[in-house]
């Protein structure tokens, strides 16, 4: 075999070792066991860089037993204050590093009153060296205004600051000056409420001077002025910079247009090298904005910075000395003036400072050191000038670094951890998923030295992902977010600020289309990812499915968990349907996109189109309206649909110029037992990072009434082309779903197959990525060939349930199935309200709709086709959905069959039987009912009831008072295993008081009809009423159970329960809202806190009120209680 080459064993071994080392390095860059896992820990907050002091008084305030402290065992940990590097290949080590400290007075083995701990701490906003430009720059921390250091007390010895090694150097360069840097950046406004860049003072009016004092400036030296501003005008304008009344430069800025989606301002800046720094060290900086005659022109200061050369000597307070890189590695540093009483530390390595003690004959610091080819940093101070921490916090032991990799990771604020754990338990028990719940504080403590930083969440997630490849599949961010990371607007309470789960904000902060917020960042696991360029070069793929539940309170957290658990046990043929709502206008692009998507999925799901341009519109003071579409959307939500998909214009508070979905619609939406997933390809509808706005998607996902189980939506403006690409990718994922895949898997595929630079990043998943989204877990197929279905033909259809993985019949599946047979697609034409009319087709004409039994995986459906069909031969559709008897399994399918032609007709002139009533079979003609009632119609015929739309005038109709006619075909459902009879339930909601006559007309398969009519009166609503009330035990000790029945099932109700003394003094109140209430409400109450001062055997009184939120009606009851010993 001549093509085999001899193996280069040494080279292969070398490569193998190097590969293993690379993998090992990727793991050791993370903490494997946190130092926080044992011992007593406190977190100290610092707000600026410098030397900090913790003395006995401070420790006592923290609750530390001073007498029990072993001074040599005091340890401080921390990793500085700069933001974590975004790049996955940065090599950053997250593990908390021990810092060398100075404990003054520890030599006697006691921590006395006058003893103190001194340590160097780096503040959140740092000054860095730009080697490419050989200059100093500042970098604000986007996420935090504090850095944190951790203090603990151990039996072992902690690290202590050591003296720098004394070098004996005969000749070297002597350094007698250093570079200092000052900056001013206030960050008070964010133009778009988006992106991480903020702006400072408004420059539309004169700003005034900015005064800086930097004594010890080297006479005659140059200094650098760094500037950055933004401006917005429709004509060229400019900024003029002055220092000490002398102009140092002008910066011209271009123009912006005023369109909604145009860039809002342009940014400019420069670095000026200015001669002859003032010997006084006083700098007066001024910037003015020349509007060039446009009074409406606006501008803001971003920042201004000064880099100045100063004499190397002691200064008042603390002073950081920065020495830029030199040509020689070994240099001598020479202070001017006495250094008596001053301490000097080398802080080039901030975790291991070195003390400098060498001085010249005058008492001034003079020392030689190596390392001068790179930036060197020192700090001089007197102990009395040390800072104190801003505040402290006790830290519980934790060790999330040692966590095993789960299937689902839930990141939550501590405030919502109870509900996050409840969801985790549900996913574990019901779905068999391994779930890990961690709090944001736990992640920050171990992976960001205690400070908030989004990269800490990414790093922890990546560690889990890497340690067990393929195991971690889903990340759920269980909390809301804000673009205002640091509470710059000062409108967040401390509790609110602590409860955010941060989102990645783009660098772009001025362009409405290219700015974004995105959770995708947390899913970039590859080594070459993380920096995330905001163009196609940053088209990273996500490696896990990421979702967010934007809860802002414990009540909302409970609501979403309740909804998710309820959703998983909800079944019905609504799961077969996807409804596509499309806007008009724009050359009909939204309709066409919706139609393409509907056609794409119709082999797996039943697609239904709701096109605004198909409905008649009315003109109102608020513009064009399409009330029929509003009603259709509400019906879709209330009655159920697997997915509700909208394509078109919109905003945070609704869909389309016609307002087909309004805030009122969202707030009133229900459907708690058949929740849809929303997909909205429209601008801003899913924005969740502006605390001042609750978006439509948030409203619906968090609604306690139902509305939606989740949403795939947009957080910023988007393009229709990007919308379609992303929509298409999602449905492709759903169509090609593999067994066991969940919503997060579909969303991951969607993101990775619709990449478009930053334009794709504004789509977010506001849902649990581990939830199951599927019409049915099992499949359904014809078990015997289906002949052409002909008019008036009696047929029996045979189908079976099968396992999609094995393809085998599921003989263990027994239950019921809903079978809906459709004639061939019907054509419909839009009206061309904002463009040209267009033609579309859809399955809309039902031939049969009924329930059949499923036994041992097999089902049989017998029916007779109506006379009214489309006689042309073509493909019809059977939409089938089955659920097992124990409601644990379901199955679904869209099956094709041929419809057309006519069978031999039998003579049938017997009309169908028809009966009807309102609300209850006890109803009689002329009875009085409440404003909202249900019309129940029961009908039968030997040939079956016709629900086809093919015959003109042969619909099932209800006419009210000879004025309003409603077609009821879609409300008819045949009885179980009996195509010859069936029922209609039609709600008559909110009828005005008065007299009514209802007429109903039905047709059988042979087009014989029957008609009935009866009258009724609509009176006032009776109001809510308590049917039963039981409070036990009575006498009681501490717990009471309140159990009540009422007459407003599915209404939203409020329960108020008071306990009072017999003299009327109220001791306590329990109040709770129950949405979609059950007929019986049961609550256990712990009332001991109300009764602490009340003696046992004291007689008490309870008052209970129930109130309907629908009509504000109430019912009350009261009684006696006795507290037992």
KOLLUM-617798 format. One record per residue (C-alpha): x, y, z. Coordinates in steps of 0.2 Angstrom, whole numbers, plus 5000, padded with zeros to 4 digits. Layout:
% residues N
      X      Y      Z
      X      Y      Z
...
This chain:
% residues 1125
      X      Y      Z
   5000   5000   5000
   5011   5013   4993
   5001   5028   4999
   5004   5025   5017
   5017   5036   5025
   5028   5032   5040
   5021   5040   5055
   5031   5054   5063
   5029   5048   5081
   5038   5062   5090
   5029   5076   5080
   5012   5067   5083
   5016   5065   5102
   5021   5084   5102
   5005   5089   5094
   4995   5078   5106
   5003   5085   5121
   5001   5103   5115
   4982   5099   5111
   4979   5092   5128
   4988   5107   5136
   4977   5119   5126
   4961   5110   5132
   4968   5110   5150
   4972   5129   5149
   4954   5132   5144
   4948   5124   5160
   4961   5131   5172
   4957   5149   5166
   4941   5146   5176
   4939   5143   5195
   4937   5124   5199
   4934   5127   5218
   4929   5144   5224
   4939   5151   5239
   4921   5157   5245
   4916   5139   5248
   4921   5139   5266
   4925   5151   5280
   4918   5168   5285
   4917   5181   5271
   4913   5199   5268
   4913   5210   5253
   4920   5227   5253
   4914   5240   5240
   4927   5253   5233
   4923   5267   5221
   4940   5274   5216
   4957   5267   5214
   4969   5269   5229
   4975   5263   5246
   4961   5257   5258
   4961   5255   5276
   4950   5243   5287
   4952   5246   5306
   4945   5238   5321
   4930   5250   5322
   4926   5245   5304
   4927   5227   5308
   4916   5229   5323
   4903   5237   5312
   4904   5222   5301
   4900   5210   5316
   4918   5203   5317
   4924   5197   5334
   4940   5208   5335
   4947   5197   5350
   4946   5181   5339
   4955   5188   5325
   4972   5181   5321
   4981   5195   5312
   4992   5184   5301
   4977   5175   5295
   4968   5190   5288
   4966   5188   5269
   4959   5199   5255
   4954   5193   5238
   4950   5203   5223
   4953   5205   5204
   4953   5223   5201
   4939   5234   5194
   4941   5234   5175
   4927   5226   5165
   4930   5208   5160
   4937   5205   5143
   4924   5200   5130
   4936   5189   5120
   4935   5170   5124
   4954   5169   5120
   4959   5183   5132
   4966   5170   5145
   4958   5180   5159
   4957   5170   5175
   4940   5172   5184
   4946   5164   5201
   4947   5176   5215
   4965   5181   5218
   4973   5184   5235
   4980   5201   5236
   4996   5205   5246
   4991   5217   5261
   4999   5227   5275
   4992   5223   5292
   4999   5237   5303
   5002   5230   5321
   5001   5212   5317
   5018   5208   5325
   5011   5205   5342
   4999   5192   5336
   4983   5202   5341
   4972   5214   5332
   4971   5229   5343
   4961   5245   5342
   4974   5255   5334
   4979   5241   5321
   4973   5242   5303
   4973   5233   5287
   4979   5242   5271
   4977   5236   5254
   4978   5243   5236
   4961   5242   5227
   4957   5246   5209
   4941   5256   5206
   4928   5252   5192
   4934   5265   5180
   4952   5262   5175
   4966   5271   5166
   4975   5261   5153
   4990   5262   5142
   4987   5262   5123
   5004   5255   5117
   4999   5258   5098
   4998   5277   5102
   5009   5278   5117
   4997   5287   5127
   4986   5285   5142
   4967   5283   5141
   4953   5280   5152
   4939   5267   5152
   4923   5268   5161
   4915   5252   5168
   4899   5250   5159
   4891   5239   5172
   4896   5245   5189
   4901   5260   5199
   4909   5250   5212
   4923   5237   5213
   4923   5223   5226
   4936   5215   5237
   4933   5200   5249
   4940   5199   5266
   4941   5183   5277
   4950   5177   5292
   4959   5160   5292
   4970   5149   5302
   4984   5150   5289
   4995   5165   5285
   4989   5177   5272
   5000   5186   5259
   5009   5201   5264
   5017   5216   5255
   5035   5212   5253
   5049   5225   5250
   5055   5227   5233
   5072   5220   5229
   5086   5232   5230
   5097   5233   5214
   5115   5239   5214
   5116   5248   5197
   5132   5258   5192
   5124   5267   5178
   5106   5269   5172
   5094   5281   5165
   5087   5292   5179
   5068   5295   5179
   5062   5311   5188
   5045   5314   5180
   5030   5304   5177
   5014   5304   5167
   4998   5308   5175
   4980   5307   5167
   4964   5316   5172
   4947   5314   5164
   4930   5321   5165
   4915   5310   5159
   4898   5312   5167
   4887   5300   5157
   4869   5307   5160
   4859   5304   5144
   4857   5290   5132
   4850   5297   5116
   4841   5281   5110
   4839   5272   5126
   4850   5259   5118
   4868   5254   5117
   4882   5256   5130
   4888   5273   5126
   4881   5288   5136
   4883   5306   5134
   4887   5320   5146
   4883   5339   5147
   4872   5347   5134
   4882   5359   5123
   4867   5368   5115
   4870   5382   5128
   4887   5388   5134
   4895   5374   5146
   4906   5385   5156
   4924   5381   5161
   4931   5364   5167
   4945   5368   5180
   4958   5355   5183
   4973   5357   5196
   4988   5346   5193
   5003   5353   5203
   5020   5349   5199
   5019   5351   5180
   5036   5349   5171
   5039   5367   5165
   5038   5369   5146
   5032   5351   5144
   5019   5346   5131
   5003   5339   5136
   4989   5330   5127
   4971   5335   5127
   4959   5321   5122
   4941   5325   5117
   4925   5317   5111
   4908   5325   5108
   4892   5322   5098
   4882   5334   5087
   4866   5333   5077
   4862   5347   5064
   4856   5348   5046
   4870   5359   5041
   4889   5358   5045
   4893   5363   5063
   4909   5363   5073
   4916   5362   5091
   4930   5374   5097
   4942   5368   5111
   4951   5380   5122
   4964   5378   5136
   4967   5393   5147
   4959   5404   5134
   4970   5398   5120
   4962   5389   5106
   4969   5372   5103
   4958   5365   5089
   4942   5364   5080
   4932   5349   5075
   4920   5350   5061
   4905   5338   5061
   4894   5332   5047
   4875   5333   5045
   4861   5321   5050
   4844   5319   5043
   4828   5319   5053
   4820   5303   5048
   4814   5291   5061
   4827   5278   5058
   4841   5289   5053
   4857   5291   5064
   4853   5303   5078
   4870   5311   5079
   4888   5310   5074
   4903   5308   5085
   4919   5317   5083
   4935   5318   5094
   4953   5321   5093
   4970   5321   5103
   4979   5337   5103
   4997   5339   5108
   4998   5356   5116
   5015   5365   5120
   5020   5374   5136
   5010   5366   5150
   5006   5380   5163
   5019   5379   5177
   5005   5383   5190
   4997   5366   5185
   4980   5375   5183
   4971   5370   5167
   4954   5379   5162
   4946   5369   5148
   4932   5375   5138
   4922   5369   5123
   4909   5378   5113
   4897   5373   5099
   4896   5383   5084
   4878   5380   5077
   4882   5389   5061
   4865   5397   5062
   4854   5382   5065
   4846   5386   5082
   4839   5368   5084
   4856   5360   5082
   4861   5349   5097
   4877   5343   5105
   4883   5334   5120
   4900   5332   5128
   4906   5314   5129
   4922   5316   5138
   4938   5326   5139
   4955   5320   5146
   4972   5327   5150
   4989   5318   5150
   5002   5329   5158
   5020   5326   5163
   5023   5330   5182
   5038   5330   5193
   5042   5315   5203
   5039   5320   5221
   5027   5317   5235
   5010   5326   5233
   4995   5329   5245
   4984   5314   5247
   4987   5299   5237
   4996   5300   5220
   4997   5286   5207
   5013   5288   5197
   5013   5280   5179
   5029   5278   5170
   5028   5275   5151
   5039   5262   5143
   5057   5266   5142
   5071   5260   5130
   5081   5252   5144
   5073   5239   5155
   5083   5245   5171
   5081   5263   5176
   5083   5273   5192
   5069   5283   5199
   5073   5299   5209
   5060   5309   5219
   5062   5327   5223
   5061   5333   5241
   5059   5323   5257
   5048   5308   5258
   5047   5307   5277
   5031   5300   5283
   5026   5294   5265
   5024   5276   5259
   5028   5271   5241
   5022   5254   5233
   5025   5247   5216
   5008   5242   5210
   5012   5237   5193
   5006   5220   5198
   4991   5226   5208
   4988   5209   5217
   5006   5209   5224
   5012   5227   5228
   5030   5229   5233
   5035   5242   5246
   5049   5254   5241
   5061   5260   5255
   5077   5265   5247
   5081   5284   5249
   5095   5296   5245
   5104   5306   5257
   5091   5320   5258
   5077   5307   5262
   5069   5307   5245
   5064   5290   5237
   5078   5284   5225
   5078   5266   5219
   5083   5256   5204
   5071   5244   5196
   5069   5232   5181
   5054   5231   5170
   5054   5249   5163
   5051   5243   5145
   5033   5241   5150
   5021   5253   5159
   5026   5254   5177
   5014   5260   5191
   5017   5266   5209
   5007   5274   5222
   5013   5286   5236
   5002   5289   5251
   5002   5293   5270
   4992   5280   5280
   4980   5294   5286
   4976   5297   5268
   4969   5280   5265
   4951   5278   5260
   4938   5268   5268
   4927   5256   5259
   4910   5263   5253
   4900   5249   5261
   4901   5231   5266
   4891   5215   5264
   4892   5198   5272
   4894   5184   5259
   4887   5167   5261
   4898   5152   5257
   4896   5147   5238
   4905   5136   5226
   4896   5136   5209
   4913   5134   5200
   4912   5116   5205
   4895   5113   5198
   4892   5099   5186
   4885   5103   5169
   4866   5103   5168
   4855   5102   5152
   4847   5118   5158
   4855   5133   5167
   4844   5146   5175
   4852   5162   5180
   4841   5172   5192
   4842   5187   5204
   4841   5180   5222
   4824   5189   5224
   4816   5177   5211
   4826   5161   5216
   4811   5152   5224
   4801   5152   5208
   4816   5148   5197
   4819   5133   5208
   4801   5128   5206
   4802   5128   5187
   4819   5119   5189
   4810   5105   5199
   4796   5104   5187
   4808   5102   5172
   4818   5089   5181
   4803   5078   5187
   4792   5080   5172
   4805   5081   5158
   4820   5072   5166
   4832   5087   5163
   4846   5091   5174
   4844   5109   5179
   4855   5121   5188
   4849   5137   5196
   4862   5150   5201
   4860   5168   5206
   4867   5183   5197
   4876   5188   5214
   4884   5170   5215
   4891   5172   5197
   4897   5190   5200
   4906   5185   5216
   4915   5170   5208
   4918   5176   5191
   4919   5195   5191
   4926   5199   5209
   4909   5203   5215
   4904   5217   5203
   4890   5215   5190
   4897   5211   5173
   4888   5202   5158
   4904   5193   5153
   4904   5184   5170
   4888   5176   5165
   4895   5171   5148
   4911   5164   5156
   4902   5154   5169
   4890   5147   5155
   4905   5143   5144
   4914   5134   5158
   4899   5122   5160
   4898   5120   5141
   4916   5116   5140
   4918   5104   5154
   4905   5092   5147
   4903   5096   5128
   4886   5093   5121
   4878   5092   5138
   4872   5111   5141
   4858   5115   5129
   4848   5129   5136
   4851   5145   5146
   4836   5153   5154
   4838   5171   5160
   4825   5173   5173
   4823   5191   5175
   4821   5208   5167
   4835   5219   5160
   4839   5238   5158
   4850   5248   5146
   4854   5258   5161
   4866   5246   5169
   4873   5259   5182
   4857   5268   5186
   4863   5284   5178
   4845   5290   5178
   4843   5287   5196
   4826   5280   5194
   4829   5262   5200
   4827   5257   5219
   4841   5247   5226
   4830   5231   5225
   4826   5235   5207
   4844   5237   5203
   4849   5221   5211
   4835   5211   5202
   4841   5214   5184
   4848   5200   5173
   4859   5210   5162
   4858   5210   5143
   4872   5214   5130
   4870   5232   5124
   4879   5236   5107
   4893   5248   5106
   4882   5257   5092
   4872   5270   5102
   4867   5283   5089
   4860   5273   5074
   4842   5266   5078
   4843   5252   5065
   4861   5246   5070
   4860   5248   5089
   4854   5232   5098
   4852   5223   5114
   4855   5204   5113
   4856   5189   5124
   4866   5180   5110
   4882   5185   5118
   4879   5172   5132
   4879   5158   5119
   4896   5162   5110
   4907   5147   5116
   4920   5146   5103
   4938   5152   5107
   4938   5165   5093
   4922   5173   5098
   4917   5186   5111
   4924   5202   5105
   4909   5203   5093
   4911   5215   5079
   4895   5224   5075
   4895   5219   5057
   4895   5203   5047
   4913   5199   5054
   4904   5197   5070
   4892   5184   5064
   4896   5172   5078
   4884   5157   5080
   4876   5153   5096
   4880   5136   5103
   4865   5134   5115
   4847   5139   5115
   4844   5155   5125
   4828   5163   5132
   4823   5176   5144
   4807   5178   5155
   4807   5197   5159
   4800   5196   5176
   4801   5211   5188
   4793   5205   5203
   4790   5188   5213
   4772   5189   5208
   4777   5190   5189
   4789   5176   5192
   4775   5165   5199
   4764   5169   5185
   4776   5164   5171
   4780   5148   5180
   4762   5144   5183
   4758   5147   5165
   4773   5136   5159
   4767   5122   5170
   4749   5124   5164
   4755   5125   5146
   4763   5108   5147
   4747   5100   5152
   4736   5109   5139
   4730   5099   5124
   4718   5102   5110
   4717   5104   5091
   4723   5122   5093
   4740   5115   5093
   4739   5110   5075
   4736   5128   5069
   4748   5143   5065
   4740   5159   5062
   4748   5172   5051
   4743   5190   5053
   4750   5202   5039
   4750   5221   5037
   4745   5229   5021
   4754   5242   5011
   4773   5242   5006
   4770   5234   4990
   4761   5219   4999
   4777   5213   5005
   4771   5208   5022
   4756   5198   5014
   4768   5189   5002
   4780   5185   5016
   4766   5178   5027
   4759   5168   5012
   4776   5160   5009
   4778   5155   5027
   4760   5148   5027
   4764   5138   5012
   4781   5132   5019
   4773   5124   5035
   4756   5118   5028
   4763   5100   5027
   4766   5099   5046
   4754   5112   5053
   4738   5120   5048
   4741   5137   5042
   4728   5151   5043
   4729   5168   5036
   4723   5184   5043
   4727   5198   5031
   4722   5216   5036
   4719   5220   5018
   4706   5206   5016
   4695   5214   5029
   4684   5230   5027
   4691   5245   5035
   4682   5259   5044
   4688   5277   5046
   4689   5284   5063
   4696   5300   5072
   4711   5289   5076
   4713   5283   5058
   4709   5267   5048
   4703   5252   5058
   4700   5234   5054
   4689   5228   5068
   4686   5211   5060
   4705   5208   5061
   4705   5213   5080
   4691   5201   5083
   4699   5187   5074
   4716   5190   5083
   4707   5190   5100
   4697   5174   5095
   4714   5166   5090
   4721   5169   5107
   4706   5165   5117
   4702   5149   5107
   4720   5144   5105
   4733   5143   5092
   4751   5135   5093
   4759   5151   5085
   4752   5168   5082
   4764   5176   5069
   4763   5194   5064
   4772   5202   5050
   4772   5221   5047
   4773   5238   5055
   4771   5240   5073
   4779   5246   5089
   4781   5243   5108
   4762   5245   5111
   4753   5237   5096
   4752   5230   5078
   4749   5240   5062
   4743   5257   5058
   4726   5250   5059
   4729   5245   5077
   4724   5227   5075
   4732   5223   5092
   4731   5236   5105
   4736   5238   5123
   4717   5235   5127
   4717   5219   5117
   4733   5213   5126
   4727   5217   5143
   4710   5208   5140
   4717   5193   5131
   4714   5176   5140
   4716   5158   5133
   4725   5152   5149
   4722   5134   5143
   4728   5136   5125
   4742   5149   5126
   4751   5154   5109
   4769   5157   5106
   4770   5175   5098
   4781   5178   5083
   4781   5196   5079
   4792   5202   5064
   4789   5221   5068
   4799   5235   5076
   4801   5235   5095
   4787   5224   5100
   4798   5214   5111
   4808   5227   5119
   4812   5223   5137
   4827   5233   5142
   4818   5250   5145
   4811   5251   5162
   4800   5265   5157
   4791   5255   5144
   4782   5239   5146
   4781   5232   5128
   4767   5222   5121
   4777   5206   5121
   4781   5208   5139
   4763   5212   5143
   4757   5196   5135
   4770   5184   5141
   4768   5191   5159
   4749   5192   5159
   4741   5182   5173
   4725   5180   5162
   4734   5170   5148
   4738   5179   5132
   4755   5171   5127
   4766   5157   5134
   4781   5166   5126
   4787   5177   5112
   4800   5178   5098
   4800   5196   5095
   4811   5211   5091
   4819   5223   5103
   4823   5237   5091
   4818   5243   5073
   4821   5229   5060
   4820   5227   5041
   4807   5216   5033
   4820   5206   5023
   4828   5201   5039
   4812   5198   5047
   4807   5185   5033
   4824   5177   5034
   4823   5174   5052
   4805   5169   5052
   4809   5156   5038
   4823   5149   5048
   4812   5146   5063
   4799   5137   5053
   4812   5126   5044
   4819   5121   5062
   4801   5117   5067
   4798   5107   5052
   4814   5097   5053
   4813   5095   5072
   4821   5079   5079
   4813   5070   5093
   4817   5078   5110
   4821   5095   5103
   4814   5110   5112
   4810   5128   5109
   4828   5133   5112
   4834   5121   5099
   4823   5129   5086
   4828   5147   5091
   4847   5142   5091
   4845   5135   5073
   4835   5151   5068
   4849   5163   5074
   4862   5153   5066
   4854   5152   5049
   4848   5170   5048
   4864   5179   5051
   4864   5197   5045
   4877   5207   5055
   4869   5217   5069
   4852   5216   5060
   4848   5198   5066
   4853   5202   5084
   4837   5212   5089
   4827   5196   5089
   4825   5188   5106
   4816   5174   5114
   4805   5179   5128
   4801   5161   5134
   4808   5146   5142
   4820   5138   5130
   4817   5121   5138
   4798   5121   5134
   4792   5109   5122
   4784   5117   5106
   4776   5105   5095
   4759   5101   5087
   4760   5083   5094
   4774   5072   5101
   4768   5057   5091
   4764   5056   5073
   4748   5051   5064
   4746   5042   5047
   4734   5034   5036
   4733   5015   5040
   4724   5011   5024
   4723   5019   5007
   4710   5033   5006
   4699   5034   4991
   4693   5050   4983
   4680   5058   4994
   4665   5062   4983
   4649   5072   4987
   4636   5062   4997
   4648   5047   4999
   4649   5038   5016
   4667   5034   5020
   4677   5027   5034
   4695   5034   5036
   4707   5023   5046
   4723   5030   5054
   4736   5026   5067
   4747   5034   5080
   4765   5030   5077
   4782   5034   5086
   4792   5046   5075
   4809   5039   5081
   4805   5021   5077
   4791   5023   5064
   4781   5009   5073
   4763   5009   5078
   4761   5015   5096
   4749   5002   5102
   4749   5009   5120
   4741   5025   5114
   4722   5026   5118
   4711   5041   5120
   4702   5053   5108
   4706   5062   5092
   4698   5077   5084
   4697   5075   5065
   4694   5090   5053
   4692   5087   5035
   4694   5101   5023
   4689   5103   5004
   4701   5110   4992
   4709   5127   4996
   4697   5142   4993
   4704   5157   4984
   4702   5174   4991
   4706   5191   4986
   4713   5206   4996
   4705   5223   4994
   4720   5233   4989
   4717   5246   5002
   4735   5252   5002
   4741   5244   4986
   4735   5232   4972
   4723   5218   4976
   4731   5201   4977
   4724   5183   4976
   4728   5169   4989
   4722   5152   4993
   4718   5143   5009
   4709   5128   5017
   4694   5136   5023
   4679   5125   5019
   4676   5111   5032
   4668   5095   5026
   4668   5087   5043
   4673   5091   5061
   4671   5079   5075
   4678   5068   5089
   4683   5049   5087
   4690   5036   5099
   4708   5030   5098
   4711   5012   5104
   4727   5004   5104
   4735   5017   5093
   4721   5015   5080
   4707   5027   5075
   4692   5026   5063
   4682   5040   5057
   4666   5037   5048
   4657   5052   5039
   4646   5056   5025
   4652   5070   5013
   4639   5084   5010
   4631   5088   4993
   4639   5105   4994
   4658   5102   4989
   4669   5109   4976
   4667   5095   4963
   4683   5097   4954
   4696   5084   4959
   4710   5090   4970
   4719   5088   4986
   4710   5092   5002
   4716   5091   5020
   4713   5081   5036
   4719   5090   5051
   4720   5077   5065
   4725   5079   5083
   4724   5065   5097
   4727   5065   5115
   4729   5050   5127
   4716   5046   5140
   4728   5051   5154
   4732   5067   5145
   4751   5063   5145
   4754   5060   5126
   4747   5068   5111
   4749   5066   5092
   4745   5076   5077
   4746   5077   5058
   4741   5086   5042
   4736   5072   5030
   4732   5074   5012
   4717   5066   5003
   4708   5068   4987
   4691   5077   4986
   4680   5079   4971
   4666   5071   4960
   4650   5064   4966
   4644   5047   4972
   4627   5039   4968
   4614   5050   4977
   4601   5043   4988
   4584   5052   4990
   4583   5061   5007
   4570   5074   5011
   4570   5072   5030
   4577   5088   5038
   4589   5088   5052
   4583   5088   5070
   4587   5104   5079
   4585   5110   5097
   4593   5125   5106
   4594   5134   5123
   4604   5147   5132
   4615   5142   5146
   4606   5127   5153
   4593   5114   5147
   4581   5121   5159
   4579   5137   5149
   4562   5141   5142
   4556   5152   5128
   4555   5170   5135
   4566   5167   5150
   4577   5181   5156
   4596   5179   5155
   4612   5189   5160
   4620   5200   5147
   4633   5187   5143
   4626   5170   5139
   4630   5154   5129
   4619   5148   5115
   4619   5129   5114
   4613   5121   5099
   4611   5102   5097
   4607   5094   5080
   4607   5078   5071
   4603   5070   5055
   4605   5052   5047
   4616   5060   5034
   4626   5072   5045
   4626   5091   5047
   4633   5101   5032
   4647   5114   5037
   4653   5116   5020
   4655   5134   5012
   4654   5128   4995
   4635   5129   4994
   4627   5147   4992
   4615   5150   5006
   4618   5134   5015
   4628   5139   5030
   4623   5136   5048
   4617   5153   5053
   4611   5162   5069
   4601   5178   5066
   4597   5190   5081
   4582   5201   5080
   4582   5200   5061
   4597   5212   5060
   4613   5203   5065
   4617   5186   5056
   4632   5175   5061
   4639   5160   5052
   4641   5146   5064
   4649   5133   5053
   4666   5133   5062
   4658   5131   5079
   4650   5114   5075
   4658   5098   5082
   4651   5081   5079
   4649   5070   5094
   4661   5056   5099
   4661   5042   5086
   4644   5049   5079
   4645   5059   5063
   4626   5061   5063
   4624   5072   5078
   4634   5087   5085
   4634   5103   5095
   4637   5121   5094
   4642   5132   5108
   4642   5151   5103
   4645   5165   5116
   4633   5179   5116
   4643   5192   5125
   4638   5209   5133
   4621   5210   5125
   4612   5226   5130
   4596   5224   5141
   4581   5221   5131
   4570   5208   5121
   4578   5197   5108
   4573   5184   5096
   4586   5171   5090
   4583   5161   5074
   4594   5147   5069
   4595   5138   5053
   4605   5121   5049
   4607   5110   5034
   4610   5092   5032
   4622   5083   5020
   4607   5083   5007
   4604   5101   5009
   4588   5099   5019
   4586   5112   5032
   4578   5115   5049
   4575   5131   5058
   4570   5136   5076
   4567   5152   5084
   4564   5157   5102
   4564   5173   5112
   4573   5179   5128
   4575   5194   5139
   4592   5201   5144
   4591   5208   5161
   4605   5215   5173
   4620   5204   5177
   4616   5195   5194
   4634   5198   5200
   4646   5186   5208
   4639   5175   5222
   4646   5164   5235
   4639   5146   5233
   4648   5139   5248
   4660   5144   5262
   4670   5134   5274
   4683   5140   5286
   4693   5127   5296
   4699   5122   5308
   4688   5132   5320
   4694   5134   5334
   4712   5136   5326
   4730   5138   5332
   4739   5147   5318
   4734   5141   5301
   4717   5144   5293
   4710   5136   5277
   4698   5146   5267
   4688   5136   5255
   4674   5144   5245
   4663   5141   5229
   4657   5154   5218
   4646   5156   5202
   4659   5165   5191
   4670   5151   5184
   4685   5158   5174
   4681   5176   5179
   4695   5186   5187
   4691   5188   5205
   4698   5197   5220
   4697   5189   5238
   4698   5199   5253
   4699   5191   5270
   4699   5201   5286
   4701   5195   5305
   4694   5208   5318
   4691   5209   5336
   4673   5209   5341
   4675   5228   5344
   4678   5230   5326
   4697   5232   5327
   4705   5225   5312
   4720   5213   5315
   4725   5208   5298
   4720   5207   5280
   4724   5194   5266
   4721   5200   5248
   4724   5191   5232
   4718   5191   5214
   4713   5175   5205
   4714   5175   5186
   4703   5163   5177
   4697   5157   5193
   4692   5139   5197
   4674   5136   5204
   4682   5132   5221
   4695   5143   5228
   4706   5136   5242
   4719   5145   5252
   4729   5141   5268
   4733   5156   5278
   4746   5158   5292
   4738   5171   5303
   4750   5170   5318
   4758   5187   5314
   4741   5195   5316
   4737   5188   5333
   4754   5189   5343
   4746   5200   5356
   4729   5191   5356
   4726   5179   5370
   4720   5161   5366
   4702   5157   5367
   4698   5175   5362
   4683   5177   5351
   4687   5184   5334
   4677   5189   5319
   4681   5186   5300
   4675   5195   5285
   4676   5188   5268
   4673   5197   5252
   4674   5191   5234
   4674   5203   5220
   4672   5201   5201
   4684   5211   5191
   4673   5209   5176
   4658   5220   5183
   4664   5225   5200
   4650   5215   5209
   4653   5208   5226
   4647   5196   5239
   4651   5195   5257
   4650   5183   5272
   4656   5185   5290
   4657   5173   5305
   4665   5170   5321
   4682   5162   5325
   4690   5155   5341
   4709   5154   5344
   4713   5138   5353
   4728   5135   5365
